[in-house]
Amino acid sequence: MTTTALHPIWGRWGEPATIIVYGDSGIGKSTDMIYSFPTALFLTLPGAMKPSISTVGISRANLWVVEVLNLDEAIATLTQVAGMPAEQRPVAVVIDDLTLLAERQAMDMHSSGVYPMVGDGVFRFWGDLKTKIQTLALYTRGIGAFPCFNSHKASPKQDKEGFWKGGPELPSKKLVKSIPHAADMVFKAEAEPARKGQNFWTGVYRCEPEDLEFHMKDRHGYRGVVPMNLAELLRAVGYAIPRLPALQWQDKVADIIVEQRAEGMNIADVSAHWQEKLNGKAHALHVRWAIRDGLDRFVIRTIREDSIFAM
């Protein structure tokens, strides 16, 4: 599978970014994936996205969701998508979530009888599982889309082989270490109580590559704590992440909110202004979405202007 011709959303980077976010269940990772990539192909376990869809205000009928039971089914779906015309392919492929799909894949492989769990069979088992995860990313990039992996969090551990940093939860500690290596963004999702009252969304992503306990990295220059808003983080570094056609107005609102915040308008007044202005003219959850993006866009712009890592 070969990469498609240069896609306009890639901007100056010339290729899509591979993204891994991990954190405790229920912290908001799946919801941010829908906020950030509403035009994506979502490969999920049955029923996995119901709570997130209701939060964002988009019906399931308006999202491209394919339910899969393991990594093999996800790869098969991507193979079918690769045969579609380029204009019909997704901008991103969201794997939600990688932890559960990898666990199901490992169970299916173990019960297949193909891998005797002794000697070379053990090495083949873990090697093939790693290859399947890597294949998901390679196939996704091959169709010109952003591979986006949502995962639970694996805590650091110490055993007879030494210390193992935490990261995306996977069936093997060695996968926790190796899978992030090929990614462009590896963010740890956390709740930030200080954001309560400052935005509708209290989640943040943490990226501290020098951290001794967890795998984190970013090849675009982000460091420290940033808003849990992948779309705005990517737009700020030059990717043209699209919105749903009917919600293009959100981008204009977000730009005006940046101006309002730069002029000193406080967050509460910004929020009240737009909720009143758009009351009855747009879905209340879509208005909240636009405000969220505008507030985060301002924060991200400030971070990048102040950062020695700005690119």
Buried (B, 14 or more C-beta within 10 A) or exposed (E): EEBBEEBEBBBEBEEBBBBBBBBEEEBBBBBBBBBBBBBBBBBBBEEBBEEBBEBBBBEEEEBBBBBBBBBBBBBEBBBEBBEEEEEEBBBBBBBBBBBBBBBBBBEBBBEEEEBEEEEEEEEBBBEEBBEBBEBBBBBBBBBBBBBBBBBBBBEBEEEEEEEBBBBBBBBBBEBBBBBBEEBBBBBBBBBBEEBEEBBBBBBBBBBBEEBEBBBBBBBBBBBEBBBBBBBBBBBBBEBEBBBEEEBEBBBEBBBBBBEBBEEEEEBEEBBEBBEEEBEEEBBEEBBBBBBBBBBBBBBBBEBBEEEEEBE
